[in-house]
Amino acid sequence: MSLARERLQRGLLLAPAITTLVVLFGAALAGALRQSFDPTLLGGPASLSAWHDTLSDGTFHDAALFTLQVTAMATIASASVALLLAWYLRHTGTLTRLLANLPVPVPHVLVTVVAVVWLAPGGLADRMLGGLPFDLVRDANGLGITLVYAYKEGPFLLLLLLMVMGRHVAEREEMAAVLGGSSWRQFRHVVWPAVRMPLVLGSIVVAAFVLGSFEVPLAVGPTYPSTIATYALDATQIDLTGGRARAAVALILAAVASIALALAGLRVARSWRG
């Protein structure tokens, strides 16, 4: 089969998914872009006032920095949890792996509510222990947000890692052990080359999700600074018309960051395959 024909077949197989993604995401992005220039959506003259107001707003600057901080913390924590659990569970049975992946289908909202009920000041854990040594809910550094995402996204990344840590990886580990390789050498030369691509690509997916998510920061995050998504939500409540335009600008910038992450992941994948 020629390379051109193989690429054509792949394109035809991916066409329905790509078309759906382009229509849904592209239409939403186009609508947000239009509203950023025309807040009333009445076909009036285009204006850059919403872009100027948002980009010159110190609150938005703080929200952008806090969003990047939380995204980095949540992604690193999720990847670390997944890697440690995968190393521990790689030789266990199906039931143990299934239990470790139970948080994957649980909605983020449910995990967030449980975190608030248990870990908030005056919550169940606070009452049972007579006070917690630290505050996770409303923590100014976003530790509560990081905890919820690590609990939710860590098992998601774990699922990706366990899928590639199959029998062939176990056989190579056994061979390395027979040849006198230490646990560290087995991880470095056998396990890591097998899991690095799904771990990095999955982490990019997690980071893109955290960039645009608002329910977890809204429930367990600090009042200030907010994330970009909660900044957009607050903007619509303060000013019905102009706030929608500023919210559109903020969400467009978050979408651009997510697209940049996706392109970076694609480049990494191609370089490693090469």
LOVOKOL-221270 format. One record per residue (C-alpha): x, y, z; residue in one letter. Coordinates in Angstrom, 2 decimals. Example, Ala and Ser with C-alpha at 12.3 -4.5 7.8 and 13.67 -1.06 7.14 Angstrom:
<pts>
+---------+---------+---------+--------+
|      xx |      yy |      zz | residu |
+---------+---------+---------+--------+
|   12.30 |   -4.50 |    7.80 |      A |
|   13.67 |   -1.06 |    7.14 |      S |
+---------+---------+---------+--------+
</pts>
This chain:
<pts>
+---------+---------+---------+--------+
|      xx |      yy |      zz | residu |
+---------+---------+---------+--------+
|    0.00 |    0.00 |    0.00 |      M |
|    1.42 |    3.37 |   -0.99 |      S |
|    2.00 |    6.07 |    1.59 |      L |
|   -0.47 |    8.43 |   -0.09 |      A |
|   -3.22 |    5.79 |   -0.09 |      R |
|   -2.57 |    4.96 |    3.56 |      E |
|   -2.82 |    8.64 |    4.51 |      R |
|   -6.06 |    8.94 |    2.52 |      L |
|   -7.59 |    5.99 |    4.39 |      Q |
|   -6.56 |    7.47 |    7.74 |      R |
|   -8.08 |   10.78 |    6.75 |      G |
|  -11.37 |    9.14 |    5.78 |      L |
|  -11.51 |    7.27 |    9.10 |      L |
|  -10.86 |   10.46 |   11.07 |      L |
|  -13.10 |   12.66 |    8.95 |      A |
|  -16.32 |   12.25 |   11.02 |      P |
|  -14.58 |   13.04 |   14.31 |      A |
|  -12.63 |   15.95 |   12.83 |      I |
|  -15.75 |   17.38 |   11.16 |      T |
|  -17.71 |   17.21 |   14.41 |      T |
|  -14.88 |   18.85 |   16.33 |      L |
|  -14.43 |   21.62 |   13.78 |      V |
|  -18.16 |   22.35 |   13.61 |      V |
|  -18.76 |   22.41 |   17.36 |      L |
|  -15.51 |   23.99 |   18.54 |      F |
|  -15.12 |   26.21 |   15.49 |      G |
|  -18.66 |   27.56 |   15.73 |      A |
|  -18.28 |   28.29 |   19.44 |      A |
|  -14.94 |   30.01 |   18.85 |      L |
|  -16.36 |   32.02 |   15.97 |      A |
|  -19.31 |   33.10 |   18.10 |      G |
|  -17.04 |   34.17 |   20.95 |      A |
|  -14.80 |   36.07 |   18.52 |      L |
|  -17.80 |   37.90 |   17.07 |      R |
|  -19.09 |   38.83 |   20.51 |      Q |
|  -15.67 |   40.14 |   21.54 |      S |
|  -15.94 |   42.73 |   18.76 |      F |
|  -19.73 |   43.25 |   18.88 |      D |
|  -21.02 |   42.81 |   22.46 |      P |
|  -24.69 |   43.29 |   21.48 |      T |
|  -24.52 |   40.90 |   18.49 |      L |
|  -26.73 |   43.34 |   16.59 |      L |
|  -24.38 |   43.87 |   13.69 |      G |
|  -23.04 |   47.20 |   14.88 |      G |
|  -19.55 |   48.52 |   14.15 |      P |
|  -16.73 |   46.33 |   15.39 |      A |
|  -14.93 |   47.61 |   18.47 |      S |
|  -11.69 |   46.62 |   20.20 |      L |
|  -12.80 |   48.07 |   23.52 |      S |
|  -13.42 |   44.66 |   25.10 |      A |
|   -9.94 |   43.49 |   24.12 |      W |
|   -8.38 |   46.69 |   25.45 |      H |
|  -10.35 |   46.56 |   28.69 |      D |
|   -9.52 |   42.90 |   29.31 |      T |
|   -5.84 |   43.02 |   28.42 |      L |
|   -5.32 |   46.16 |   30.52 |      S |
|   -7.25 |   44.79 |   33.50 |      D |
|   -5.02 |   43.91 |   36.45 |      G |
|   -7.59 |   41.42 |   37.68 |      T |
|   -7.31 |   39.54 |   34.40 |      F |
|   -3.51 |   39.55 |   34.65 |      H |
|   -3.73 |   37.99 |   38.11 |      D |
|   -6.30 |   35.49 |   36.86 |      A |
|   -4.05 |   34.49 |   33.95 |      A |
|   -1.03 |   33.98 |   36.21 |      L |
|   -3.08 |   32.03 |   38.74 |      F |
|   -4.53 |   29.88 |   35.95 |      T |
|   -1.05 |   29.03 |   34.68 |      L |
|    0.08 |   28.23 |   38.22 |      Q |
|   -2.89 |   25.97 |   38.94 |      V |
|   -2.58 |   24.29 |   35.53 |      T |
|    1.09 |   23.50 |   36.11 |      A |
|    0.51 |   22.26 |   39.66 |      M |
|   -2.50 |   20.11 |   38.72 |      A |
|   -0.81 |   18.63 |   35.66 |      T |
|    2.43 |   17.78 |   37.49 |      I |
|    0.52 |   16.33 |   40.44 |      A |
|   -1.73 |   14.22 |   38.18 |      S |
|    1.22 |   12.93 |   36.13 |      A |
|    3.19 |   12.09 |   39.28 |      S |
|    0.27 |   10.22 |   40.83 |      V |
|   -0.31 |    8.29 |   37.59 |      A |
|    3.36 |    7.36 |   37.20 |      L |
|    3.73 |    6.17 |   40.80 |      L |
|    0.51 |    4.15 |   40.68 |      L |
|    1.41 |    2.64 |   37.31 |      A |
|    4.80 |    1.53 |   38.66 |      W |
|    3.09 |   -0.06 |   41.65 |      Y |
|    0.11 |   -1.60 |   39.80 |      L |
|    1.84 |   -2.81 |   36.65 |      R |
|    2.01 |   -6.41 |   37.93 |      H |
|   -1.31 |   -6.48 |   39.80 |      T |
|   -4.59 |   -8.06 |   38.76 |      G |
|   -7.50 |   -6.62 |   36.83 |      T |
|   -9.61 |   -5.95 |   39.94 |      L |
|   -6.92 |   -3.80 |   41.57 |      T |
|   -6.48 |   -1.78 |   38.40 |      R |
|  -10.24 |   -1.35 |   38.10 |      L |
|  -10.46 |    0.00 |   41.64 |      L |
|   -7.63 |    2.43 |   40.96 |      A |
|   -9.51 |    3.77 |   37.90 |      N |
|  -12.88 |    4.21 |   39.62 |      L |
|  -12.53 |    8.04 |   39.87 |      P |
|  -12.36 |    8.37 |   36.07 |      V |
|  -16.15 |    8.29 |   35.37 |      P |
|  -17.04 |   10.29 |   38.49 |      V |
|  -18.11 |   13.87 |   37.57 |      P |
|  -15.83 |   16.69 |   38.66 |      H |
|  -18.75 |   18.43 |   40.31 |      V |
|  -19.38 |   15.45 |   42.59 |      L |
|  -15.73 |   15.25 |   43.66 |      V |
|  -15.75 |   19.00 |   44.26 |      T |
|  -18.85 |   18.81 |   46.46 |      V |
|  -17.33 |   15.98 |   48.51 |      V |
|  -14.12 |   17.97 |   48.92 |      A |
|  -16.05 |   20.99 |   50.19 |      V |
|  -18.18 |   18.92 |   52.57 |      V |
|  -15.17 |   17.17 |   54.07 |      W |
|  -12.25 |   19.61 |   53.82 |      L |
|  -13.79 |   23.09 |   54.07 |      A |
|  -13.47 |   24.99 |   57.36 |      P |
|  -16.21 |   23.60 |   59.58 |      G |
|  -16.53 |   20.54 |   57.37 |      G |
|  -16.73 |   16.92 |   58.46 |      L |
|  -12.97 |   16.37 |   58.69 |      A |
|  -12.55 |   19.63 |   60.60 |      D |
|  -15.17 |   18.57 |   63.14 |      R |
|  -13.92 |   15.01 |   63.51 |      M |
|  -10.26 |   15.95 |   63.97 |      L |
|  -10.86 |   19.14 |   65.92 |      G |
|   -9.31 |   21.29 |   63.20 |      G |
|   -7.14 |   20.68 |   60.15 |      L |
|   -3.49 |   21.79 |   60.16 |      P |
|   -3.95 |   23.42 |   56.75 |      F |
|   -6.72 |   24.88 |   54.60 |      D |
|   -7.29 |   23.24 |   51.24 |      L |
|  -10.60 |   24.84 |   50.33 |      V |
|  -10.14 |   28.52 |   49.43 |      R |
|   -6.36 |   28.16 |   49.70 |      D |
|   -4.67 |   31.15 |   48.08 |      A |
|   -2.15 |   28.91 |   46.27 |      N |
|   -4.81 |   26.69 |   44.78 |      G |
|   -3.94 |   23.54 |   46.75 |      L |
|   -7.60 |   22.49 |   46.93 |      G |
|   -7.94 |   22.80 |   43.15 |      I |
|   -4.76 |   20.78 |   42.69 |      T |
|   -6.01 |   18.06 |   45.05 |      L |
|   -9.32 |   17.65 |   43.21 |      V |
|   -7.66 |   17.50 |   39.80 |      Y |
|   -4.96 |   15.08 |   41.01 |      A |
|   -7.70 |   12.78 |   42.32 |      Y |
|   -9.66 |   13.00 |   39.06 |      K |
|   -7.01 |   13.24 |   36.36 |      E |
|   -4.38 |   11.01 |   37.96 |      G |
|   -6.47 |    7.84 |   37.36 |      P |
|   -7.19 |    9.04 |   33.81 |      F |
|   -3.46 |    9.21 |   33.07 |      L |
|   -2.99 |    5.93 |   34.95 |      L |
|   -5.41 |    4.28 |   32.53 |      L |
|   -3.31 |    5.46 |   29.59 |      L |
|   -0.09 |    4.20 |   31.17 |      L |
|   -1.44 |    0.77 |   32.08 |      L |
|   -2.62 |    0.32 |   28.50 |      M |
|    0.97 |    0.50 |   27.22 |      V |
|    2.58 |   -1.37 |   30.14 |      M |
|    1.58 |   -4.74 |   28.83 |      G |
|    3.26 |   -8.12 |   28.64 |      R |
|    6.05 |   -6.94 |   26.33 |      H |
|    7.16 |   -4.34 |   28.87 |      V |
|    7.04 |   -6.92 |   31.68 |      A |
|    9.16 |   -9.33 |   29.63 |      E |
|   11.74 |   -6.63 |   28.98 |      R |
|   11.80 |   -5.79 |   32.68 |      E |
|   12.45 |   -9.45 |   33.52 |      E |
|   15.23 |   -9.57 |   30.95 |      M |
|   16.83 |   -6.44 |   32.39 |      A |
|   16.59 |   -7.90 |   35.90 |      A |
|   18.26 |  -11.14 |   34.75 |      V |
|   21.08 |   -9.08 |   33.28 |      L |
|   21.58 |   -7.38 |   36.65 |      G |
|   19.72 |   -4.14 |   36.03 |      G |
|   18.55 |   -2.31 |   39.14 |      S |
|   14.99 |   -1.08 |   39.59 |      S |
|   16.07 |    2.40 |   38.53 |      W |
|   17.73 |    1.09 |   35.37 |      R |
|   14.64 |   -0.97 |   34.57 |      Q |
|   12.49 |    2.13 |   34.90 |      F |
|   14.87 |    4.35 |   32.95 |      R |
|   15.60 |    2.02 |   30.02 |      H |
|   12.46 |   -0.11 |   29.81 |      V |
|    9.42 |    1.48 |   31.45 |      V |
|   10.02 |    5.16 |   30.74 |      W |
|   10.49 |    4.80 |   26.94 |      P |
|    7.18 |    2.92 |   26.84 |      A |
|    5.13 |    5.37 |   28.91 |      V |
|    6.67 |    8.75 |   28.13 |      R |
|    4.58 |    9.52 |   25.05 |      M |
|    1.15 |    8.66 |   26.50 |      P |
|    2.12 |   10.39 |   29.75 |      L |
|    3.16 |   13.62 |   28.03 |      V |
|    0.24 |   13.65 |   25.58 |      L |
|   -2.24 |   12.80 |   28.34 |      G |
|   -0.76 |   15.54 |   30.52 |      S |
|   -1.30 |   18.03 |   27.71 |      I |
|   -4.95 |   16.97 |   27.56 |      V |
|   -5.22 |   17.47 |   31.32 |      V |
|   -3.57 |   20.89 |   31.13 |      A |
|   -5.90 |   22.00 |   28.33 |      A |
|   -8.90 |   20.87 |   30.37 |      F |
|   -7.74 |   22.68 |   33.52 |      V |
|   -7.19 |   25.88 |   31.54 |      L |
|  -10.86 |   26.11 |   30.63 |      G |
|  -12.56 |   24.48 |   33.61 |      S |
|  -14.47 |   26.66 |   36.05 |      F |
|  -16.53 |   24.44 |   38.39 |      E |
|  -13.61 |   23.23 |   40.53 |      V |
|  -11.95 |   26.66 |   40.96 |      P |
|  -15.36 |   28.21 |   41.60 |      L |
|  -16.13 |   25.79 |   44.44 |      A |
|  -12.77 |   25.20 |   46.13 |      V |
|  -10.56 |   27.98 |   44.81 |      G |
|   -9.81 |   31.30 |   46.49 |      P |
|  -12.05 |   34.30 |   46.06 |      T |
|   -9.07 |   36.17 |   44.63 |      Y |
|   -7.29 |   35.63 |   42.37 |      P |
|   -9.71 |   33.77 |   40.16 |      S |
|   -8.95 |   31.62 |   37.15 |      T |
|   -9.62 |   32.79 |   33.60 |      I |
|  -12.84 |   30.76 |   33.44 |      A |
|  -14.20 |   32.15 |   36.71 |      T |
|  -13.07 |   35.64 |   35.65 |      Y |
|  -15.23 |   35.25 |   32.54 |      A |
|  -18.18 |   34.10 |   34.63 |      L |
|  -17.82 |   37.02 |   37.04 |      D |
|  -17.55 |   39.47 |   34.14 |      A |
|  -20.96 |   38.44 |   32.79 |      T |
|  -22.55 |   38.98 |   36.21 |      Q |
|  -21.07 |   42.44 |   36.73 |      I |
|  -21.95 |   43.88 |   33.31 |      D |
|  -24.51 |   42.08 |   31.17 |      L |
|  -23.41 |   43.48 |   27.80 |      T |
|  -19.81 |   44.60 |   28.14 |      G |
|  -19.09 |   41.74 |   30.52 |      G |
|  -20.03 |   39.19 |   27.89 |      R |
|  -17.56 |   40.73 |   25.49 |      A |
|  -14.77 |   40.66 |   28.10 |      R |
|  -15.71 |   37.08 |   28.97 |      A |
|  -15.45 |   36.17 |   25.29 |      A |
|  -11.97 |   37.70 |   25.12 |      V |
|  -10.83 |   35.79 |   28.20 |      A |
|  -12.18 |   32.47 |   26.91 |      L |
|  -10.67 |   33.03 |   23.47 |      I |
|   -7.26 |   33.51 |   25.06 |      L |
|   -7.75 |   30.32 |   27.10 |      A |
|   -8.75 |   28.47 |   23.91 |      A |
|   -5.65 |   29.77 |   22.11 |      V |
|   -3.49 |   28.49 |   24.97 |      A |
|   -5.19 |   25.08 |   24.74 |      S |
|   -4.63 |   24.94 |   20.98 |      I |
|   -0.97 |   25.85 |   21.51 |      A |
|   -0.66 |   22.96 |   23.98 |      L |
|   -2.25 |   20.58 |   21.47 |      A |
|    0.17 |   21.67 |   18.73 |      L |
|    3.10 |   21.27 |   21.13 |      A |
|    1.92 |   17.76 |   21.97 |      G |
|    1.65 |   16.89 |   18.28 |      L |
|    5.17 |   18.15 |   17.68 |      R |
|    6.52 |   16.13 |   20.62 |      V |
|    4.78 |   13.00 |   19.38 |      A |
|    6.17 |   13.40 |   15.87 |      R |
|    9.70 |   14.03 |   17.15 |      S |
|    9.64 |   10.93 |   19.35 |      W |
|    8.22 |    8.76 |   16.59 |      R |
|   10.97 |   10.02 |   14.34 |      G |
+---------+---------+---------+--------+
</pts>
